Amino acid sequence: MSRLMKLAGLSAVLLLTATGVAEAKQWKYAGLHPRTGTPADGLCHIETTHVHTAAPLHADVLYRTRDNVYVFIGDPTPFGYEGPRHAYYGHHPVVLNVLIHIEVDVDVVEYCYHDGPHYHAYEPPPRQEFVEKEDVSYYAGEYPEEYKQENPKLVRVNTVYRNWSAPRPVVRVAPPPEYHGPIFQVSLNLPVPRVEVTVGAPPPPPEREVVIIREERVVHEHHDHDDHCGHHGHGKHKKHKHKKHKDRD
């Protein structure tokens, strides 16, 4: 009998130990997020706060935390997301309390550091300055000092995404003047996309799937011929905007 009691006691200890280990490995999440961080494993769609035994992969750049709860703010398309998508360009604010639907006295503002065109499952947050151009949202506000301090660390999110195949919004025009962020050329020459800072670069070879962003330039041309009204154009200048285009063969 004593042997059975010892075995039962040992089993209880092992059970408690296993339970404690399992609880120690639980992580809190809220809202849409990658199941494991590997694109092939897809997304978890639970909106309310919940737990998983899988730790958030690339947590330092793909997530922001609120009360020890991990909130995914990245582009969900590499993970097979098929819901409504909203196109953005460049770095922009994300309001966590709007994203996970909690009431607070002051907005909890974080920043997305995705370079160039990308998607999110969420709309531009209210009370933040955005402008829309051809269905793409651009942040039109000023970047605070906190954003600048975190930039060198959090911009590494782009390094993570380079290893994943994901479609990007096609943007063929220059950003609106309200946008103060950097301009990027995004090459989707799969399987490893590259992101380079480029201004006024020529289009890449047509066989690549590309998104080109170039700044508009204004060129002053001197006309020495008569204009259509019969007046001489000496000394006058006419402005011409160079439009962006994509080579098509």
C-alpha positions in Angstrom: 0.0 0.0 0.0 2.8 2.4 0.9 4.3 1.8 -2.6 1.1 2.7 -4.3 0.9 5.9 -2.1 4.4 6.8 -3.1 3.6 6.3 -6.8 0.5 8.4 -6.4 2.4 11.1 -4.7 5.1 11.1 -7.4 2.4 11.3 -10.1 0.8 14.3 -8.3 4.2 16.1 -8.1 4.9 15.4 -11.8 1.4 16.7 -12.7 1.9 19.9 -10.7 5.3 20.4 -12.2 4.0 20.0 -15.7 1.2 22.4 -15.0 3.5 25.0 -13.7 5.8 24.7 -16.7 2.8 25.0 -19.0 1.6 28.1 -17.2 5.1 29.7 -17.3 5.1 29.4 -21.1 1.8 31.1 -21.7 1.8 34.4 -23.5 -1.1 36.9 -23.7 -2.3 38.2 -27.0 -5.1 40.5 -28.2 -6.4 40.9 -31.7 -5.3 39.4 -35.0 -1.8 37.9 -34.9 0.5 35.2 -36.4 0.0 31.9 -34.7 3.7 31.2 -34.4 5.4 33.9 -36.4 6.1 31.5 -39.3 4.0 32.5 -42.4 3.0 28.9 -43.2 1.3 28.6 -39.8 -1.2 31.3 -40.5 -3.0 33.7 -38.2 -5.1 33.6 -35.0 -8.3 35.7 -35.4 -9.3 35.9 -31.7 -10.1 39.6 -31.0 -10.3 39.5 -27.2 -7.3 38.9 -24.9 -6.3 35.3 -24.8 -3.2 33.1 -24.2 -1.0 30.8 -26.3 1.9 28.6 -25.4 3.8 29.9 -28.4 6.0 32.9 -27.7 5.6 35.8 -30.2 8.3 35.5 -32.8 10.2 38.8 -33.6 8.2 40.3 -30.8 10.5 43.3 -30.6 9.5 44.6 -34.0 6.2 42.9 -35.0 4.4 43.6 -31.8 3.7 46.3 -29.2 2.7 45.6 -25.7 -0.1 46.9 -23.5 -0.3 45.6 -19.9 1.9 42.6 -20.9 -0.5 41.8 -23.8 1.1 41.5 -27.2 -0.6 43.3 -30.0 0.5 42.6 -33.6 0.8 45.8 -35.7 2.6 44.4 -38.8 1.5 43.5 -42.3 -0.6 40.3 -42.1 -0.4 39.4 -45.8 2.6 37.0 -45.6 0.6 34.8 -43.2 -2.3 34.2 -45.6 -4.6 37.0 -44.5 -7.6 37.2 -46.7 -9.7 39.9 -44.9 -10.1 43.6 -45.7 -6.8 45.3 -46.3 -5.9 48.9 -46.0 -2.9 50.3 -48.0 -0.4 52.5 -46.4 2.9 54.2 -47.4 5.8 54.7 -45.1 6.0 55.0 -41.3 2.8 56.0 -39.5 1.2 56.0 -36.0 -0.8 53.0 -34.7 -3.2 53.6 -31.8 -3.3 50.4 -29.7 -6.5 51.2 -27.8 -8.4 51.6 -31.0 -6.8 48.5 -32.5 -7.8 46.2 -29.6 -11.0 48.2 -28.6 -10.2 49.3 -25.0 -11.2 52.5 -23.3 -8.4 54.7 -22.0 -8.2 58.4 -21.1 -5.2 59.0 -23.4 -4.5 57.3 -26.7 -1.7 54.7 -26.6 0.2 55.7 -29.7 2.9 53.5 -31.2 4.5 53.6 -34.7 4.7 51.3 -37.6 8.1 51.3 -39.3 7.3 49.5 -42.5 9.2 51.1 -45.4 7.3 52.1 -48.5 3.9 50.6 -49.5 2.4 47.9 -47.3 -0.9 46.6 -46.0 -2.6 46.5 -42.6 -5.8 44.9 -41.5 -6.8 48.1 -39.7 -7.9 51.5 -40.9 -6.0 54.7 -40.2 -6.8 55.5 -36.6 -9.0 58.5 -35.7 -7.4 61.7 -34.2 -4.3 61.1 -36.3 -3.4 63.1 -39.4 -3.6 61.0 -42.6 -4.2 61.9 -46.2 -5.3 59.5 -48.9 -4.0 59.5 -52.5 -5.2 56.8 -54.9 -6.5 54.6 -52.1 -3.2 54.7 -50.2 -3.0 56.4 -46.8 0.0 58.6 -45.9 0.8 60.0 -42.5 0.7 63.8 -42.7 1.6 64.7 -39.1 4.9 65.4 -37.5 7.0 62.6 -36.2 7.6 63.0 -32.4 11.0 62.6 -30.7 10.0 59.1 -29.4 9.6 57.9 -33.0 13.0 59.2 -33.9 14.6 57.6 -30.9 13.1 54.2 -31.6 13.6 54.3 -35.4 17.1 52.6 -35.5 15.8 49.7 -33.6 12.3 49.2 -34.9 13.0 49.8 -38.5 14.5 46.3 -38.5 11.0 45.1 -39.2 11.9 45.5 -42.8 14.7 43.0 -42.5 12.3 40.5 -41.1 9.8 41.0 -44.0 12.5 40.7 -46.7 12.5 36.9 -46.1 8.8 36.6 -46.7 6.9 36.7 -50.0 4.1 39.2 -49.7 2.3 41.4 -52.2 2.5 45.1 -51.7 0.2 47.9 -52.8 1.1 49.2 -56.3 2.0 52.9 -56.0 2.9 54.7 -59.2 2.7 58.3 -58.1 4.7 60.5 -55.8 3.4 60.9 -52.2 1.3 63.9 -51.5 3.1 67.1 -50.2 1.7 66.5 -46.7 3.8 63.4 -46.3 7.1 64.0 -44.6 8.6 60.5 -44.5 11.3 59.0 -46.8 10.6 57.9 -50.3 11.4 54.3 -51.1 11.8 52.1 -54.2 10.5 48.6 -53.4 11.7 45.8 -55.6 9.6 42.6 -55.5 12.1 40.4 -57.3 11.1 37.3 -55.5 12.0 35.2 -53.6 13.9 37.8 -51.5 12.4 41.3 -51.8 14.8 44.3 -51.3 14.0 47.8 -50.0 16.3 50.6 -51.0 16.1 54.4 -50.5 15.9 55.9 -54.0 15.1 59.3 -55.4 14.8 59.7 -59.1 16.1 56.2 -60.0 15.4 54.8 -63.5 12.8 52.0 -63.7 14.2 48.4 -63.2 14.0 45.8 -66.0 10.4 45.2 -67.1 10.5 41.4 -66.3 10.5 42.2 -62.5 7.4 42.9 -60.6 8.2 46.4 -59.1 6.7 49.3 -57.3 8.5 52.6 -58.2 8.2 55.8 -56.2 9.9 58.9 -57.5 9.7 62.5 -56.5 8.1 65.0 -58.8 10.5 67.6 -60.3 9.6 71.0 -61.8 11.8 72.0 -64.8 11.8 75.5 -66.2 12.0 75.6 -70.0 12.8 78.8 -71.9 10.7 79.3 -75.0 11.9 81.5 -77.9 9.0 80.8 -80.3 5.6 82.5 -80.5 2.9 81.2 -78.3 -0.6 80.2 -79.5 -1.9 83.7 -78.9 0.6 85.3 -81.2 2.7 86.9 -78.5 6.4 86.3 -78.2 7.5 84.0 -75.4 10.8 85.6 -74.8 11.7 85.7 -71.1 8.7 83.5 -70.1 9.0 80.1 -68.4 6.6 77.2 -68.4 6.4 74.6 -65.7 6.3 70.9 -66.6 5.9 68.1 -64.1 7.6 64.9 -64.9 5.1 62.1 -64.4 6.1 58.8 -63.0 5.6 55.8 -65.2 6.2 52.1 -65.4 7.8 50.6 -68.5 5.5 48.2 -70.2 6.8 45.8 -72.9 
